[in-house]
Amino acid sequence: MLIGDVARRSGVSARMLRHYESLGLVRPTGRTDSGYREYSGEDIRRIFHIESLRSLGLSLRDVGRALDDPGFAPAELVDGLIRQTRDRIAAETELLTRLRRIGAAEPAGWEEVLQIVTLLQALGSKSAGARQRAALSAVEAVPVPVEALVEAVLSEPDPHVAGALRWALAQTGEDGPALLAEGLGSPAAEVRKRAVRSIAEIPNAAATALLRDALAHPDIVVRGYAALALGARGVADAVPTLIDMIVEERNDADAADALSTLASDPAWADQIATGLVDRLARGTLGAPARRRLAQALADIPGLTTSRALADLSHDEDRAVALTATYVLTLRDARQ
């Protein structure tokens, strides 16, 4: 078969076939009387083998070794190709992500594109100061895309930079909560914590809905941050979790403050008092937990609270009794 026929059948150009010949990869078995290259069936099979190996990413040099060197084992080479391919995919994925973020910002011109690229690079800087400055400038005339801020806040170890990123996200509007919600499902506890703390600082209905859902999250830390945020927003759904936090001594002072905020609404004060009293009535709490509950009752108005404190003033544990007595004295003074 002549070179033109081989090119049409194999899809390899005549020029590339001549290049293969110059490298010794495939040589036509014979020549016609007129001196034209003539390829045999075996030559054509070798061409297809060459193309198959090239499709895996092998260099022409390695293709030649694979076909001609019986001692050339594929395992090491294939492992290397796998690593190279993964690196290339990662690089291309990173580029695609960057391009999507720039597109989402809808830049008006190339000057804005350059500003966005500069901010994105700063968010990935090794310098905490540079990352913090980028976060604080992310809500200016050319804002950083929300996706970039979410990725940054979920991976940020520095507390000051994280605070700046949470603030920037709180200014971005409606898109942040849905993206942060994915972080709540992360297998990494630290990522889940960063996600719920970020959601807690976004003052919109979507964030509040996510925080309500987070009260049932299997991660106790997520539940705690969600309850504290909801308490500050006046959402009474958080009451049972806040009481749990006081009993279990998890951010108990903050939980008591949140209950006090909620109790400022007369509609919730009695419910909170009843919840605290029910916990005390179970009879299985240790003295430290009873003392914390007595302290939490201090700022909960109502008769139910006063009766519970009166009972606690006779508690068998002296520290609990003294705490309850002191709280009652303060309440009487205020009244």
N, C-alpha and C positions, 0 to 999 in steps of 0.2 A: 504494500500500500504506500503510495507516495505521500510526501509531507503534507500537501494540501488536504488530502483525504483524511489523514490522521488528525489534523487540526480540526476539521469539521466534526469528526466523530468523537473526539476526546474533549473538545472545548478548550484545548490548549493551543495558543497561537503558534504559528510557524516560527515566529521570532523566539518564543520561549522554548520551543523544541530544539532550536539551534543552540540556545543558551545551555539547555540540559546536556546537549552533546558536547559542548565545549568544556563542561565540568566533569564529563565522564559519567553522568547519571544514566543516560540511555544513548546507545549508539545504534543507528540503523544496521540491521544485519547485512544488508547488501546495497548494491547500486544497480541502476538500470544500465542498459547499453549506452544510454545518453549521459550517464553520470549522475542521475538524480538519486537522492536518498530513497531507499525502499525499506519499509518497516515490516517486520514479520508479526504474526499474532502474538508471539512472546514479547516482542518489543512494545506492542500496544498495551499488553497486560502490565508491563513494568511502568509505563507512563501512568496508567490508572493507579498503580500502587504509590507512585511518587505523589500524585495529587491527593490521594487519601491521607498520606502522612503529613503533607503540607497543611491539610485542613485541620490537623491537630495542633498546628503551631510550630512544627519542627522546622529548623533551618535546613537549607539545601545540603549543607555539610552533614548534618545529622541524618537526613534522609538517605544520603549515600552510605553512611555507616550502617544504618538500620537494614538496608537492602543487601549489602555486600560483606559485612563483618559478622560472622557467626557468633563471635564472642561479645557482641555489643548488646547488652541486656536492656530491655525497655524500662524496667521498673524505676531506676534512678532518674532517667530522663523524663518519664511521665510525671513523676513526683515534682520535678522541677517545673514542668509545664503547668501543673496544677497550681503551684505557688504563684507563678507569674500571672496566670489567668485570674486568680483571686485578687492579686494586687491591682491588676488592670481594671477589674470590675469595681473594686473599691474606689479607685481613682475616678473612674467614669461616673460612678454613683454620686460621689462627692461633687463632681462638676455639675451633674444633672440637678442635684439638690440646690446648689448655689444659683444656677440659672433659673430654676423655678422660683426661688425666693426673690431674685431680682425682678422677675416678671410679675410676681404678686404685688410688689411695691409700685408697679405701674409708673416707672420713671418717665419724666417728660423729655429728657434728653440725656446725652452721654455724660454730662457733668454730674447729673444725679446718679447715673449708673456707677460712676467712679466713687462717689460719696458712699453709696450703699456697699460697694465692694470693700472700701476702707473700713467701714463699721463692722462688716462681717469678719474681716481679718482681725480686727481688734478684739472682737468677742472670743476669738480663738487664740488670743495671745497667751504666752506663758506668764506675762506680767499681770498680777491681780489689779494693779492700778490702771493699766490700759483697759482691762475688761470692765472695770467699774466705770471709767469715763465713757466707754462705748455704751454701756447700759443707760447711763444718765442722759446721753445725747440721742437715745433711740426714739424719743418722742418729739424730736425737733422737726424742722421743715422736711427733711428726707428721712422718714422713720425706717427702722430695721423691720423686716417682715416678722410677723408674729411667730411663725414657725421657727425662726432662728432664735428668738428670745426664749421660746419654750424649750428648745433643745439645750440652750445655754443654761437656763435655770435648773433644769433637771440633772445637769452634770456638774454644777458649780460647787466646789468644796469650800470656798472662802465665804464666811458668813456676811462680810460687808458687801462683797460683789453680789452675793445671792439676794441680799436685801434690795440693792439697786435694781436688780433684774426683776424682782417681784413688783417693785414700784412701777417699773416701765411697763410690765405686763398689765398692771391695773389700769393703765392709761389707754390701753389699745382698743378697748371696746368689747365686742361680743365674741370674737374668735378665740380668745385665750382659753376659756374653760373647756371647750370641747377637745382641744389639743392636749391640755393638761390632764384630762380624764384618762388618757391612755397611760400616763405615768402612774396612776393609781393601781393599774394592773401589772406593773413591773415586778419581776421576780426579786429585784433588789430593794431591800427595806429602805435604804437611804433615798432612793429615787422616789418611792411612794411618799416618804415624808416630805421631800421637796415639793412634790406635786400638790399635796393637800395644803401645805403652807402657802403655796402660790395661789391656789384657788381661794383660800380664806381671805386673801387681800383684794380680791376682785369684787367690787360692790355692785353686782347685778343679779338678776333673777336666775340666770343660768348657773352661776356659781353657787347660789343658795340651794338650788335643786341638787347639784352634785354633792354638796355638803350634807344634805339630808340623806341622800343615798349612802354616803360614806359612814353614817352612823351604824350601818350594818356590815361594814367592811371587816374581814377577818383579822386585819392588822390592828392591834390595840392602839398603836401610836396614831394611825390614821383616824380611828374613831375619836381619840382624844382631841386632836387638833380640830376636827370637824365640829365636835360638841362645843369647844371654846368659841369658835367663830360664830356658830349659830346662836349661842347664848348672847354674844355681843350684838347680834342682829335681832334679838327679841323673839327667836324661834323656840317655842316651848318643847318641841320634839327632842331637844338636847338634854332635857332634865334627867332622865334615867341614866344616861351616860355620864353626866356631870356628877351625879351622886356616886356612881361606881368609882369615879376618879378620886373622890374624897375618901371613900372607904378603903380603896387600894393604895392610897398615897401616891397618886400619879398626877403631878401638877395640881395638887389638892387646893393650894391657895388660889390659883387662877380659876379653878373650877368653882370654888366658893364665891369668888368675885362675880363669875358669870351668873350663878344662881341669884346673887343679890341684885344684879342688873335686871334679870327676868322678874324677880319678885317686886320690883318697883311698879309693875303693872298689877293692879289688884286682881285682875282676871286670872293671873298665874300664881299669885302668892300662896293661896291655900293649897293648890296642887303641889307646889314645891315643898311646903311644910309637911303635907301628908306623905310625900315620898320619903322625906328624911325621917319622919317618925316611923314609918313602916320598916325602914331599914333597922332602926333601933329596936323595934319590937321583935325582930327575928331571934334575938337572944344568942346569936352565934358570933357576935363581933367582939374582938379583943378591946381592951381598954384604950389603946392608942386610936383605934378607929372611932370609938365612942367619943373620945375627946375632940377629934377632928370634926365629927358631925355636930357636936355641941358648939364648936366655933363657927361652923357654917350656919347654924340656926340664928346666930347673933343678928344678922341683917335681914331676916325673913319676918315680916310683920304678921300679926294675927294671934288669935287665942290658942290655936293648935300648937304654935311654936312655944308660947309661954308655958303651956302645960307640960310639953315635952322637956323643956329646960328645968321646970320645977321637979319633975321626976328625976332628971339627971343630977340635980343638986344633992340627991340622996344616993347616988351611985356608990357601989361598994369600993370602987377605985377612988382614992382621995384626989388624984389629979383631975379626973373627970368631974367629980363633984365640985371641986373648987372652980374649975373652968365654967361649969354651968351656973354656979352661984355668981361668979363675976359677970358673966354675960347678962344674967337677970338684973343685976344691979345697974349695969349700963342701960339696959332697956327701960328700967323704971326711971332712971335719971332723964332719959330722952323724953319720956312721956310726961 
